[in-house]
């Protein structure tokens, strides 16, 4: 090979190496830029627990996942359940941020503890949709029900269940977890109705959203007040109501007990005459609203097309919010509420153990 040919080969090799290095550098740069920009096709979903209520796994999660898919075909939902642990939920939240997710739908197990999480997320460009419970910190949007209205409906339903006996009735209240702002709003709404319409709230404790704790608290109320010392029990949700009713039945006490969440077992207890009412919060419209807010935020759109108003949290004001209306469910309107909305079929409710009660209630 002569000198001229050797110089041509060397020059060609040098150019090839330079192009190769440039290509590698660009590929590395693209990867870095992609990581820095975050995951623009994923939405984090963090739900609080699965012990005291079946709703989260049965309704909230599948409804949100389905609506996100309908709105954004190539989007995916990264899901975790805190299983009743604020510390576990914090780890799940941090993991989503580390993965580059830019929108998180958060139903906080302990809404009072989230201020620093949400603030740090916002500083990194991560937007949080508070779901069901209003998390503290600069959340971008909120989807829930009018929780004080829920409490008012619970209180009025209990008064209605007592009928003419209401004015002379003593009531036991087993509230939700004090760390949950929703629980405080349910309690406030219930008191707004009960105070003045019943004789007295003679025993009031937090059941912590735990059926076992609620069962213990009603047991303590029976010991303190006696079997005839109260004429009705307010329970903040159905999971606790089930445990309360079991304890009452064991003690030979039959009084109206109400709950919230419209769980299948609660509907069956209502049909059977064991539970007076529940509060039905239509999960699909709620889940759809949260998914719409999340996808809009992911795509850089204005959430005001979904949000119908604003709310204030303990730390922030003017949060765009979508608040839905709850409904009372009693034996008289099961067909017109949870069955009409497709939440349950009559066959789901009217299993063998409840067939006779369903026939009496006119459910087919």
Secondary structure, 3 states (H helix, E strand, C coil): CCHHHHHHHHHHHHHHHHHHHHHHHHHHHHHHHHHHHCEEEEEEEEECCCCCCCHHHHHHHHHHHHHHHHHCCCCEEEEEECCCCHHHHHHHHHHHHHCCEEEEEECCCCHHHCHHHHHHHHHCCCEEEEECCCCCCCCCEEEEECHHHHHHHHHHHHHHHHHHHHHHCEEEEEECCCCCHHHHHHHHHHHHHHECCECEEEEEEECCCCHHHHHHHHHHHHHHHCCCCCCEEEECCHHHHHHHHHHHHHCCCCCEEECCCCCHHHHHHHHHCCCCEEEECCHHHHHHHHHHHHHHHHCCCCHHHCCCEEECCCCCCCEEEEEECCEEECHHHCHHHHHCCCCCCHHHHCCHHHHHHHHHHCCC
